[in-house]
Amino acid sequence: MSRPHLDVAGISIDCPEPVELARFYLALLGGELLWENTSSSGIRTQSGLNIVAQKVANYIPPTWPSASIVHFDLAAGVSLDESVAYAIECGATEAAEQPDPRWRVLLDPAGHPFCITTEVYDG
């Protein structure tokens, strides 16, 4: 059987407050708001990634660094400190444990970790 067409339509993130989380990522990454309601909110980032924040009853945030999770790796460009400061201004908090000085681990408003780095994937 040949591989059917499959592509990433977007990334869905569980949370207690979808509007708050979608607006956080919109402020952090830029882009456009696709929709917003009490059960889910969607954005399209400037790079074209669709992120959907979806409400989950009795949401429990992941635990960093012990939970096995998927997280965003964001490229900071030249200044890691400026990018981290901006993320905090948008509503992120720094994780207590920072395992590698080339990367900074932060938590979004729903507690999901994401990393910011000046390192680039070269493939």
BELJODA-V814909 format. One record per residue. N is the residue number from 1. PHI is phi in whole degrees, -180 to 180 (* if undefined). PSI is psi in whole degrees, 0 to 359 (NA if undefined). OMEGA is omega as a letter, one per 40 degrees, with the letter a starting at -180 (* if undefined). Layout:
# BELJODA-V814909
N,PHI,PSI,OMEGA
N,PHI,PSI,OMEGA
This chain:
# BELJODA-V814909
1,*,134,i
2,-79,155,a
3,-70,124,i
4,-73,164,i
5,-68,118,i
6,-137,137,i
7,-146,161,i
8,-76,117,i
9,-82,328,i
10,172,179,i
11,-117,127,i
12,-102,137,a
13,-125,122,i
14,-71,146,a
15,-168,168,i
16,-87,335,a
17,-133,91,a
18,-63,323,a
19,-64,314,i
20,-60,314,a
21,-69,318,i
22,-63,319,i
23,-67,326,i
24,-60,308,a
25,-68,329,i
26,-65,316,i
27,-66,319,a
28,-69,315,a
29,-107,349,a
30,73,171,i
31,128,216,a
32,-139,148,i
33,-79,127,i
34,-92,317,i
35,-163,167,a
36,-156,122,i
37,-152,183,a
38,-72,340,a
39,-101,337,i
40,-164,156,i
41,-142,140,a
42,-126,144,i
43,-131,159,i
44,-120,120,a
45,-74,167,i
46,-59,332,i
47,-85,358,i
48,96,4,i
49,-82,129,i
50,-89,127,i
51,-119,127,i
52,-117,120,i
53,-92,123,a
54,-123,134,a
55,-71,134,i
56,-127,126,i
57,-64,142,i
58,56,38,a
59,-57,134,i
60,-121,119,a
61,-65,152,i
62,-66,160,i
63,-106,122,i
64,-99,133,e
65,-101,12,a
66,-86,338,a
67,-80,143,i
68,-85,109,a
69,-142,165,i
70,-98,141,i
71,-144,162,i
72,-80,141,i
73,-110,117,a
74,-108,136,i
75,-86,127,a
76,-88,346,a
77,80,229,a
78,-85,320,a
79,-112,107,i
80,-64,315,a
81,-62,318,i
82,-64,317,a
83,-66,320,i
84,-65,316,i
85,-60,319,i
86,-66,317,i
87,-60,319,i
88,-67,320,i
89,-60,326,i
90,-75,344,i
91,127,2,i
92,-78,163,i
93,-129,151,i
94,-77,138,i
95,-70,148,a
96,-64,320,a
97,-97,126,i
98,-123,96,a
99,-76,344,a
100,-146,125,a
101,-66,344,i
102,-79,346,a
103,-126,148,i
104,-120,127,i
105,-95,128,i
106,-125,167,i
107,-120,134,i
108,-76,176,a
109,-59,338,i
110,-95,3,i
111,93,5,i
112,-77,131,i
113,-74,149,i
114,-146,156,a
115,-116,146,i
116,-121,137,a
117,-148,161,i
118,-98,356,i
119,-72,151,i
120,-125,144,i
121,-79,124,a
122,-98,352,i
123,77,NA,*
